[in-house]
């Protein structure tokens, strides 16, 4: 039997006996020659060994096929008339020494070495017989040198790249479909100039779909497209027209197709690729592959209402197929899902089935992937808005452990805002979101919790889910697209949610406010170093729910006016800090529609009294009135209920000369920030505008 070697068992001419039967015979009943034969079998480490000359040859305990000498000695042994007679001990030792080198020479038998040599020679012959064998071998050597970028001098690299292009020019197609040689072309593209890259792109024209389906060559497309060359892009993208429905299901081509759609294609090209999701009839087979039409499904259905059913059916089937195959990370899929959702009638059975499709992924990968793309986040927001209370709870449960990642993402934070606005169970919302977003609700913050909150408060995206409950859908923190999505969510919740929006917001603020007020009280100096931090302080203090203890936070800000370190002093006179202080002094947020200040919820802040007392004690009222924070002093005069208004006016009149000099721009006081003197913008006069307003108000009083 092939692969099995049985050691020779010498007999005295009778038939071979089965090993199992031999063990059943008591030793005392064996004859002398049988005892010797049994001793040989017992001392053999492996009478029957499965041998593989390519993997196990050379093992110390392995057995190889006998060499010519061994076979001859075994044949002679069969005719030995003294077989079965025990040899003298000295003769046995000599015999074992004589046979030892055959099986143990360098761990390999002679026949095994010869077999390996023949196999190696045969492999070399096969490689040499392949097309362009010599060229591929040479390019591999060049690649081995070029890939070590830091070890190759610039001049040598240019020379090697030139030689590489001399070899592959005109033969690029022969290189790109082999796993070992395609990396050579990728290296050539990496170090190529624009003309060389375009040369490779032109040679590969007509082969890009095949490259996308190749396990190795697909990366070549990425190398060509990463340089954002319009000519190369227009060569590659049209070759995918008419094949989107097939390629998006391909295990290799789907990823490169989505990369092209997401990062390279123009809006017109993206629309053409997306249209093919709506059915086979939208595939483009025109010569030249020109992109035509819109990708908006609503416009297509308005133009062809009779095709609504087949289009929606084809789109749903392809979406469902990819979801079942766990291929849910594609941006193109998310765009198609949004188009379907936007065109399903509200309350229809298709809407219910679609929401069930979103929840049907047991691992939750679909909803998690959706939340981090623009269209996908919109889909999740709509699902929360249209879903039942049970649907919303199940959707929110999927994001357990990813709330912080959603907050920091440019699209993911929209999901959190939609959850705030539509989920009636505010206890569920606070328990599901706030522990991951702001940590444990407490006035005693741990160091990790403090650092996490400080990072979120000054982050462009992460601050939005924190401040949204205080500010609402305001342009102060939200982008235009965020406001548009939330507007549509608010329209839908009128029919799907029961709780009053004002009540819902107030209940959520009750859960989140104590922790944020404690953060300001303990880290006011750190927050004031940035404009986002100043905005954070302003919004939290002005919009904290009625009855909140804001005194520690306000005291911490007042304490900063006594600071002597340069960093805090400089931060206090920054324009962002000036806007913050003025808003706190006025006791509310300015309403541009009514042109009045909307006061903060009770109790009143009365920050103006505390700030004036601090400045008066330090003798710095005129310094602030003529410096960068002059508008803060203006806010004091305008604030309602300011008890020390008369004392402030008297102090300003005493220093009217300094005010006039600052207004004229003659002197620049300490911390000349946003209100300080200097050259005016757009041809305006020099001088401190805040000081000018103070002089006008003094004349009016």
ROGU-421215 format. One line per field, with one value per residue (C-alpha): x, y, z negated. Coordinates in nm, 3 decimals, padded with zeros to 5 digits, always signed. Layout:
// ROGU-421215
c1 c(X,...)
c2 c(Y,...)
c3 c(Z,...)
END
This chain:
// ROGU-421215
c1 c(+00.000,+00.135,+00.266,+00.283,+00.610,+00.619,+00.949,+01.051,+00.977,+01.202,+01.046,+01.181,+00.986,+00.637,+00.354,+00.364,+00.191,-00.034,+00.123,-00.190,-00.182,+00.184,+00.106,-00.156,+00.107,+00.275,+00.648,+00.738,+00.570,+00.775,+01.058,+01.407,+01.386,+01.036,+01.163,+01.433,+01.180,+00.946,+01.239,+01.311,+00.947,+00.924,+01.241,+01.135,+00.997,+00.740,+00.687,+00.426,+00.490,+00.305,+00.580,+00.571,+00.897,+00.810,+00.730,+00.852,+01.175,+01.467,+01.281,+01.478,+01.198,+01.084,+01.131,+01.223,+01.215,+01.515,+01.812,+01.958,+02.205,+01.936,+01.716,+02.006,+02.095,+01.733,+01.719,+02.040,+01.887,+01.596,+01.837,+02.041,+02.034,+02.116,+01.808,+01.652,+01.979,+02.079,+02.403,+02.680,+02.658,+02.973,+02.840,+02.507,+02.685,+02.899,+02.592,+02.400,+02.697,+02.730,+02.365,+02.335,+02.455,+02.185,+01.893,+02.062,+02.301,+02.213,+01.860,+01.771,+01.787,+01.968,+01.649,+01.465,+01.736,+01.725,+01.345,+01.360,+01.624,+01.414,+01.105,+01.296,+01.440,+01.094,+00.948,+01.224,+01.154,+00.785,+00.854,+01.094,+00.833,+00.578,+00.539,+00.766,+00.945,+01.274,+01.106,+00.902,+01.209,+01.399,+01.111,+01.088,+01.451,+01.386,+01.082,+01.280,+01.513,+01.252,+01.020,+01.286,+01.228,+01.442,+01.742,+01.750,+01.906,+01.696,+01.918,+01.932,+01.555,+01.502,+01.731,+01.551,+01.209,+01.325,+01.444,+01.118,+00.910,+01.129,+01.032,+00.659,+00.571,+00.354,+00.317,+00.123,-00.171,+00.061,+00.176,-00.139,-00.331,-00.056,-00.038,+00.340,+00.395,+00.100,+00.281,+00.561,+00.317,+00.183,+00.536,+00.585,+00.270,+00.385,+00.704,+00.571,+00.507,+00.174,+00.253,+00.375,+00.060,-00.157,+00.040,-00.039,-00.405,-00.440,-00.281,-00.530,-00.834,-01.106,-00.968,-01.077,-01.376,-01.154,-00.901,-01.172,-01.278,-00.919,-00.811,-00.480,-00.519,-00.806,-00.550,-00.396,-00.713,-00.674,-00.315,-00.426,-00.717,-00.556,-00.373,-00.705,-00.622,-00.936,-00.821,-00.756,-01.086,-01.279,-01.107,-01.194,-01.540,-01.738,-01.625,-01.844,-02.160,-02.412,-02.247,-02.323,-02.589,-02.353,-02.034,-02.185,-02.250,-01.898,-01.674,-01.377,-01.518,-01.781,-01.525,-01.337,-01.668,-01.783,-01.446,-01.481,-01.839,-01.756,-01.425,-01.358,-01.671,-01.821,-02.183,-02.299,-02.108,-02.241,-02.596,-02.543,-02.403,-02.686,-02.958,-02.867,-02.999,-03.348,-03.358,-03.184,-03.343,-03.146,-02.813,-02.630,-02.496,-02.440,-02.119,-01.880,-02.048,-02.169,-02.340,-02.697,-02.995,-03.049,-02.999,-03.292,-03.559,-03.832,-03.769,-03.766,-04.096,-04.257,-04.150,-04.253,-04.522,-04.624,-04.282,-04.307,-04.381,-04.100,-03.848,-03.925,-03.929,-03.589,-03.437,-03.570,-03.454,-03.097,-03.086,-03.220,-02.970,-02.671,-02.808,-02.851,-02.497,-02.365,-02.226,-02.358,-02.060,-02.103,-02.178,-02.361,-02.588,-02.663,-02.751,-02.984,-03.147,-03.214,-03.374,-03.604,-03.696,-03.774,-04.017,-04.210,-04.553,-04.576,-04.777,-04.768,-04.680,-04.358,-04.250,-04.307,-04.124,-03.834,-03.790,-03.798,-03.524,-03.310,-03.364,-03.330,-02.951,-02.885,-02.528,-02.640,-02.373,-02.621,-02.738,-02.384,-02.248,-02.538,-02.480,-02.136,-02.223,-02.422,-02.711,-02.697,-02.736,-03.036,-03.186,-03.146,-03.300,-03.602,-03.630,-03.635,-03.894,-04.129,-04.076,-04.287,-04.168,-04.051,-03.865,-03.686,-03.581,-03.439,-03.254,-03.104,-02.995,-02.782,-02.562,-02.465,-02.089,-02.066,-02.235,-01.907,-01.796,-02.128,-02.084,-01.741,-01.850,-01.958,-02.270,-02.321,-02.415,-02.736,-02.860,-02.823,-03.007,-03.295,-03.313,-03.339,-03.629,-03.849,-03.809,-04.078,-03.919,-03.660,-03.541,-03.450,-03.272,-03.073,-02.972,-02.875,-02.687,-02.563,-02.345,-02.131,-02.153,-02.080,-02.011,-02.175,-02.420,-02.251,-02.111,-01.794,-01.613,-01.330,-01.015,-01.089,-01.444,-01.318,-01.068,-01.329,-01.575,-01.313,-01.218,-01.582,-01.664,-01.407,-01.453,-01.632,-01.875,-01.874,-01.995,-02.315,-02.495,-02.404,-02.512,-02.813,-03.043,-02.944,-02.946,-03.192,-03.173,-02.962,-02.708,-02.474,-02.379,-02.547,-02.472,-02.740,-02.777,-02.824,-03.102,-03.270,-03.273,-03.400,-03.674,-03.803,-03.778,-03.982,-04.254,-04.275,-04.279,-04.600,-04.781,-04.556,-04.463,-04.694,-04.486,-04.462,-04.118,-04.066,-04.137,-03.908,-03.623,-03.666,-03.658,-03.338,-03.177,-03.248,-03.033,-02.741,-02.709,-02.556,-02.255,-02.184,-02.220,-01.973,-01.732,-01.745,-01.698,-01.382,-01.233,-01.340,-00.983,-00.928,-01.255,-01.189,-00.872,-01.074,-01.371,-01.567,-01.501,-01.634,-01.944,-01.988,-01.981,-02.226,-02.487,-02.482,-02.514,-02.783,-02.998,-02.964,-03.312,-03.486,-03.359,-03.011,-02.727,-02.518,-02.345,-02.024,-01.972,-02.028,-01.792,-01.523,-01.547,-01.535,-01.227,-01.049,-01.054,-00.811,-00.569,-00.220,-00.080,-00.027,-00.231,-00.549,-00.506,-00.461,-00.761,-00.985,-00.918,-00.983,-01.293,-01.456,-01.415,-01.552,-01.867,-01.911,-01.873,-02.109,-02.380,-02.344,-02.351,-02.672,-02.824,-02.958,-02.924,-02.981,-03.279,-03.222,-03.593,-03.719,-03.390,-03.405,-03.229,-03.421,-03.343,-03.209,-03.440,-03.470,-03.300,-03.142,-02.768,-02.686,-02.339,-02.308,-02.315,-02.049,-01.821,-01.845,-01.766,-01.458,-01.329,-01.397,-01.207,-00.910,-00.936,-00.958,-01.289,-01.124,-00.873,-01.157,-01.353,-01.060,-00.925,-01.032,-01.329,-01.488,-01.806,-01.843,-01.867,-02.117,-02.322,-02.323,-02.476,-02.742,-02.825,-03.160,-03.152,-02.787,-02.771,-02.433,-02.514,-02.478,-02.136,-02.016,-02.131,-01.952,-01.631,-01.648,-01.700,-01.393,-01.193,-01.359,-01.027,-00.891,-01.209,-01.169,-00.808,-00.904,-01.195,-00.958,-00.704,-00.428,-00.337,-00.374,-00.444,-00.347,-00.502,-00.610,-00.821,-01.135,-01.237,-00.887,-00.741,-00.558,-00.630,-00.998,-01.140,-01.296,-01.180,-01.340,-01.187,-00.928,-01.016,-01.187,-01.549,-01.656,-01.506,-01.690,-02.022,-01.949,-01.893,-02.224,-02.408,-02.246,-02.374,-02.725,-02.732)
c2 c(+00.000,+00.341,+00.541,+00.237,+00.055,-00.275,-00.398,-00.745,-01.026,-01.322,-01.665,-02.014,-02.073,-02.100,-01.854,-01.511,-01.506,-01.227,-01.001,-01.012,-01.388,-01.387,-01.178,-01.430,-01.714,-01.741,-01.675,-02.004,-02.191,-02.024,-02.204,-02.048,-01.910,-01.776,-01.610,-01.432,-01.317,-01.192,-01.007,-00.830,-00.726,-00.609,-00.396,-00.231,+00.113,+00.114,-00.202,-00.034,+00.335,+00.572,+00.744,+01.077,+01.152,+01.523,+01.604,+01.340,+01.219,+01.291,+01.241,+01.044,+00.792,+00.774,+00.489,+00.537,+00.302,+00.072,+00.158,-00.083,-00.221,-00.279,-00.463,-00.684,-00.762,-00.849,-01.083,-01.250,-01.281,-01.477,-01.745,-01.751,-02.106,-01.981,-01.762,-01.779,-01.869,-01.603,-01.432,-01.361,-01.021,-00.895,-00.991,-00.816,-00.492,-00.501,-00.563,-00.271,-00.038,-00.139,-00.065,+00.257,+00.512,+00.403,+00.549,+00.819,+00.997,+01.369,+01.262,+01.184,+00.876,+00.887,+00.812,+01.097,+01.349,+01.239,+01.271,+01.623,+01.722,+01.589,+01.771,+02.097,+02.058,+01.982,+02.294,+02.508,+02.360,+02.435,+02.796,+02.840,+02.706,+02.974,+03.288,+03.580,+03.365,+03.551,+03.893,+03.802,+03.666,+03.987,+04.211,+04.015,+04.093,+04.460,+04.452,+04.294,+04.592,+04.865,+04.757,+04.848,+05.218,+05.348,+05.139,+05.250,+05.585,+05.813,+05.787,+05.410,+05.391,+05.602,+05.371,+05.060,+05.206,+05.293,+04.937,+04.803,+05.009,+04.899,+04.540,+04.579,+04.835,+04.661,+04.353,+04.487,+04.253,+03.953,+04.065,+04.179,+03.850,+03.660,+03.690,+03.724,+03.957,+04.192,+04.335,+04.432,+04.647,+04.797,+04.899,+05.048,+05.258,+05.366,+05.523,+05.621,+05.972,+06.081,+05.981,+05.637,+05.575,+05.677,+05.443,+05.151,+05.256,+05.268,+04.924,+04.777,+04.933,+04.672,+04.452,+04.642,+04.425,+04.118,+04.289,+04.377,+04.013,+03.894,+03.818,+03.998,+04.232,+04.427,+04.617,+04.744,+04.946,+05.117,+05.209,+05.365,+05.559,+05.689,+05.964,+06.128,+06.143,+06.236,+06.064,+05.735,+05.766,+05.811,+05.506,+05.279,+05.379,+05.338,+04.975,+04.891,+05.030,+04.754,+04.512,+04.662,+04.409,+04.120,+04.274,+04.399,+04.034,+03.922,+03.844,+04.032,+04.287,+04.420,+04.594,+04.765,+04.867,+05.028,+05.202,+05.349,+05.458,+05.613,+05.785,+05.829,+05.853,+06.191,+06.266,+06.181,+05.852,+05.766,+05.826,+05.596,+05.317,+05.355,+05.345,+04.986,+04.881,+04.968,+04.686,+04.537,+04.785,+05.068,+04.908,+05.109,+04.930,+05.232,+05.261,+05.489,+05.424,+05.779,+05.844,+05.967,+06.013,+06.076,+05.843,+05.983,+05.714,+05.967,+06.146,+05.818,+05.704,+06.042,+06.009,+05.642,+05.570,+05.251,+05.099,+05.152,+04.792,+04.621,+04.887,+04.862,+04.482,+04.466,+04.712,+04.528,+04.190,+04.308,+04.481,+04.171,+03.947,+04.150,+04.169,+03.791,+03.745,+03.974,+04.217,+04.524,+04.761,+04.908,+05.279,+05.199,+04.962,+05.231,+05.482,+05.228,+05.152,+05.522,+05.555,+05.265,+05.402,+05.749,+05.607,+05.356,+05.486,+05.556,+05.292,+05.047,+04.680,+04.740,+04.988,+04.733,+04.462,+04.695,+04.785,+04.414,+04.361,+04.620,+04.450,+04.099,+04.090,+03.904,+04.032,+04.390,+04.447,+04.603,+04.877,+04.944,+04.980,+05.202,+05.448,+05.553,+05.662,+05.963,+05.775,+05.494,+05.728,+05.883,+05.534,+05.463,+05.801,+05.721,+05.374,+05.527,+05.783,+05.536,+05.244,+05.143,+05.171,+04.810,+04.873,+05.173,+04.977,+04.696,+04.939,+05.128,+04.800,+04.719,+05.023,+04.919,+04.962,+05.193,+05.510,+05.696,+05.602,+05.731,+06.061,+06.124,+06.031,+06.294,+06.089,+05.866,+06.151,+06.198,+05.862,+05.979,+06.305,+06.116,+05.883,+06.186,+06.325,+06.019,+05.772,+05.845,+05.634,+05.885,+05.645,+05.396,+05.668,+05.791,+05.439,+05.337,+05.648,+05.863,+05.606,+05.567,+05.930,+06.114,+05.835,+05.783,+06.057,+06.212,+06.538,+06.357,+06.289,+06.039,+06.131,+05.908,+06.042,+06.400,+06.351,+06.181,+06.468,+06.735,+06.564,+06.540,+06.899,+07.046,+06.794,+06.914,+06.619,+06.469,+06.794,+06.787,+06.498,+06.660,+07.017,+06.931,+06.889,+07.237,+07.418,+07.227,+07.219,+07.533,+07.641,+07.718,+07.349,+07.172,+07.155,+07.230,+06.859,+06.769,+07.024,+06.895,+06.534,+06.635,+06.845,+06.538,+06.328,+06.589,+06.580,+06.200,+06.184,+06.388,+06.069,+05.805,+05.952,+06.044,+06.250,+06.627,+06.727,+06.991,+06.740,+06.482,+06.731,+06.851,+06.495,+06.417,+06.741,+06.638,+06.328,+06.495,+06.840,+06.756,+06.583,+06.866,+07.137,+06.946,+06.932,+07.312,+07.368,+07.155,+07.231,+07.584,+07.687,+07.394,+07.453,+07.825,+07.758,+07.688,+07.846,+07.517,+07.500,+07.853,+07.765,+07.452,+07.658,+07.912,+07.666,+07.444,+07.734,+07.918,+07.612,+07.395,+07.298,+07.503,+07.430,+07.323,+07.415,+07.643,+07.833,+07.620,+07.652,+08.029,+08.068,+07.875,+08.121,+08.423,+08.273,+08.276,+08.658,+08.644,+08.414,+08.544,+08.277,+08.399,+08.118,+08.193,+08.571,+08.536,+08.302,+08.547,+08.818,+08.599,+08.690,+08.354,+08.411,+08.764,+08.631,+08.374,+08.629,+08.876,+08.609,+08.514,+08.879,+08.941,+08.632,+08.471,+08.408,+08.687,+08.625,+08.781,+08.765,+08.958,+09.147,+09.080,+08.851,+08.538,+08.485,+08.154,+07.926,+08.026,+08.087,+08.390,+08.367,+08.715,+08.666,+09.043,+09.123,+08.864,+08.966,+09.337,+09.274,+09.072,+09.337,+09.620,+09.439,+09.403,+09.757,+09.629,+09.778,+10.039,+09.784,+09.565,+09.865,+09.979,+09.635,+09.325,+09.259,+09.602,+09.442,+09.251,+09.587,+09.704,+09.393,+09.486,+09.825,+09.662,+09.376,+09.381,+09.370,+09.475,+09.608,+09.782,+09.975,+10.314,+10.227,+10.107,+10.427,+10.636,+10.437,+10.477,+10.852,+10.877,+10.709,+10.883,+11.007,+10.655,+10.551,+10.834,+10.737,+10.370,+10.468,+10.676,+10.396,+10.603,+10.336,+09.962,+09.826,+09.485,+09.197,+09.394,+09.120,+09.139,+09.482,+09.635,+09.911,+09.879,+09.901,+09.857,+09.612,+09.714,+10.072,+10.129,+10.369,+10.252,+10.224,+10.006,+09.971,+09.862,+10.177,+10.384,+10.224,+10.289,+10.661,+10.672,+10.514,+10.750,+11.043,+10.892,+10.841)
c3 c(+00.000,+00.096,-00.198,-00.430,-00.504,-00.684,-00.829,-00.711,-00.956,-00.877,-00.893,-00.849,-00.535,-00.686,-00.621,-00.793,-01.126,-01.237,-01.500,-01.711,-01.717,-01.818,-02.127,-02.230,-02.251,-02.592,-02.577,-02.741,-02.458,-02.187,-02.017,-02.017,-01.661,-01.732,-02.050,-01.853,-01.598,-01.872,-02.035,-01.705,-01.673,-02.034,-02.017,-01.691,-01.780,-01.500,-01.295,-01.075,-00.999,-00.770,-00.578,-00.397,-00.229,-00.185,-00.549,-00.795,-00.643,-00.866,-01.196,-01.451,-01.502,-01.141,-00.895,-00.531,-00.237,-00.236,-00.021,+00.232,-00.017,-00.274,-00.025,+00.075,-00.284,-00.357,-00.058,-00.172,-00.514,-00.374,-00.254,-00.573,-00.706,-01.055,-01.080,-01.424,-01.594,-01.849,-01.746,-01.991,-02.159,-01.984,-01.644,-01.712,-01.805,-01.489,-01.278,-01.432,-01.385,-01.023,-00.947,-01.148,-00.887,-00.638,-00.836,-01.043,-00.806,-00.853,-00.946,-00.584,-00.373,-00.041,+00.150,-00.025,+00.066,+00.426,+00.434,+00.294,+00.545,+00.831,+00.706,+00.679,+01.028,+01.166,+01.002,+01.155,+01.497,+01.467,+01.365,+01.656,+01.897,+01.800,+02.018,+01.925,+01.669,+01.701,+01.688,+01.381,+01.206,+01.275,+01.162,+00.838,+00.765,+00.837,+00.612,+00.330,+00.343,+00.396,+00.117,-00.141,-00.088,-00.372,-00.263,+00.101,+00.197,+00.416,+00.723,+00.703,+00.664,+00.975,+01.168,+01.042,+01.122,+01.472,+01.530,+01.388,+01.630,+01.920,+01.840,+01.773,+02.041,+02.297,+02.076,+01.779,+01.837,+01.812,+01.468,+01.291,+01.269,+01.084,+00.708,+00.702,+00.997,+00.934,+00.632,+00.868,+01.068,+00.745,+00.649,+00.995,+00.948,+00.605,+00.738,+01.081,+01.209,+01.353,+01.711,+01.606,+01.402,+01.694,+01.921,+01.692,+01.667,+02.047,+02.089,+01.842,+02.009,+02.047,+01.768,+01.460,+01.379,+01.393,+01.170,+00.917,+00.900,+00.847,+00.493,+00.540,+00.836,+00.675,+00.467,+00.790,+00.855,+00.521,+00.605,+00.932,+00.785,+00.469,+00.658,+00.759,+01.129,+01.323,+01.643,+01.460,+01.273,+01.596,+01.742,+01.450,+01.322,+01.647,+01.677,+01.377,+01.537,+01.601,+01.359,+01.017,+00.911,+00.981,+00.846,+00.520,+00.431,+00.527,+00.227,+00.373,+00.618,+00.378,+00.158,+00.438,+00.600,+00.276,+00.233,+00.581,+00.508,+00.172,+00.235,+00.607,+00.819,+00.908,+00.803,+01.154,+01.153,+00.807,+00.926,+01.222,+01.005,+00.753,+01.021,+01.101,+00.759,+00.883,+01.136,+01.436,+01.675,+01.515,+01.603,+01.869,+02.173,+02.396,+02.587,+02.406,+02.072,+02.013,+01.681,+01.713,+01.487,+01.118,+00.828,+00.629,+00.624,+00.552,+00.882,+01.075,+00.921,+00.995,+01.357,+01.388,+01.126,+01.310,+01.228,+00.854,+00.761,+00.961,+00.862,+00.490,+00.512,+00.686,+00.441,+00.135,+00.264,+00.319,-00.020,-00.193,-00.012,-00.132,-00.486,-00.498,-00.367,-00.644,-00.386,-00.565,-00.569,-00.221,-00.184,+00.139,-00.053,-00.310,-00.036,+00.125,-00.211,-00.267,+00.077,-00.004,-00.348,-00.213,+00.043,-00.170,-00.276,-00.649,-00.835,-00.545,-00.590,-00.395,-00.664,-00.941,-00.749,-00.681,-01.047,-01.129,-00.870,-01.049,-01.385,-01.248,-01.260,-01.586,-01.620,-01.553,-01.288,-01.046,-01.283,-01.406,-01.053,-00.952,-01.235,-01.112,-00.757,-00.646,-00.484,-00.739,-01.035,-00.860,-00.823,-01.196,-01.286,-01.069,-01.222,-01.571,-01.463,-01.290,-01.527,-01.822,-02.183,-02.165,-01.838,-01.987,-02.293,-02.079,-01.852,-02.146,-02.305,-02.000,-02.065,-02.416,-02.441,-02.138,-02.272,-02.315,-01.962,-01.828,-02.012,-01.861,-01.507,-01.254,-01.170,-01.472,-01.706,-01.503,-01.631,-01.992,-01.920,-01.757,-02.058,-02.290,-02.085,-02.025,-02.314,-02.572,-02.844,-02.967,-03.237,-02.964,-02.767,-03.067,-03.170,-02.817,-02.702,-02.990,-03.173,-02.860,-02.753,-03.079,-03.327,-03.663,-03.757,-04.058,-04.189,-04.298,-03.971,-03.939,-03.750,-03.444,-03.429,-03.449,-03.168,-02.951,-03.001,-02.935,-02.608,-02.500,-02.598,-02.360,-02.074,-01.762,-01.753,-02.102,-02.263,-02.054,-02.234,-02.566,-02.486,-02.266,-02.565,-02.686,-02.352,-02.135,-01.753,-01.732,-01.474,-01.766,-01.782,-01.489,-01.120,-00.863,-00.773,-01.141,-01.174,-00.858,-00.980,-01.325,-01.165,-00.977,-01.297,-01.487,-01.223,-01.243,-01.625,-01.632,-01.533,-01.693,-02.035,-02.322,-02.566,-02.533,-02.394,-02.665,-02.940,-02.782,-02.757,-03.116,-03.250,-03.063,-03.183,-03.541,-03.491,-03.312,-03.475,-03.817,-03.663,-03.420,-03.683,-03.900,-03.605,-03.565,-03.937,-03.947,-03.603,-03.507,-03.429,-03.188,-03.007,-02.964,-02.764,-02.445,-02.270,-02.284,-02.658,-02.707,-02.508,-02.719,-03.041,-02.903,-02.777,-03.086,-03.332,-03.134,-03.059,-03.367,-03.492,-03.758,-04.106,-03.996,-04.228,-04.005,-04.285,-04.301,-03.925,-03.928,-04.225,-04.038,-03.746,-03.980,-04.144,-03.806,-03.805,-04.099,-03.919,-03.857,-03.625,-03.267,-03.105,-03.299,-03.262,-02.887,-02.860,-03.050,-02.792,-02.487,-02.280,-02.359,-02.733,-02.693,-02.522,-02.798,-03.077,-02.910,-02.873,-03.240,-03.346,-03.149,-03.313,-02.998,-02.625,-02.374,-02.146,-01.801,-01.718,-02.018,-02.060,-02.429,-02.672,-02.767,-03.137,-03.263,-03.467,-03.833,-04.059,-03.891,-03.834,-03.975,-03.829,-03.768,-04.139,-04.223,-03.935,-04.013,-04.379,-04.280,-04.037,-04.280,-04.555,-04.322,-04.186,-03.829,-03.710,-03.485,-03.362,-03.236,-03.103,-02.886,-02.794,-02.611,-02.840,-02.802,-02.666,-02.994,-03.173,-02.911,-02.991,-03.359,-03.283,-03.062,-03.299,-03.476,-03.853,-03.884,-04.239,-04.208,-03.892,-04.063,-04.208,-03.869,-03.696,-03.957,-03.909,-03.530,-03.556,-03.774,-03.501,-03.208,-03.084,-03.056,-02.875,-02.624,-02.555,-02.506,-02.281,-02.067,-02.052,-02.213,-02.469,-02.478,-02.822,-02.951,-02.763,-02.458,-02.306,-02.103,-02.238,-02.250,-02.038,-01.712,-01.344,-01.270,-01.019,-00.688,-00.728,-01.068,-01.316,-01.565,-01.931,-02.186,-02.077,-02.426,-02.577,-02.317,-02.419,-02.785,-02.712,-02.525,-02.816,-03.066,-02.862,-02.863,-03.239)
END
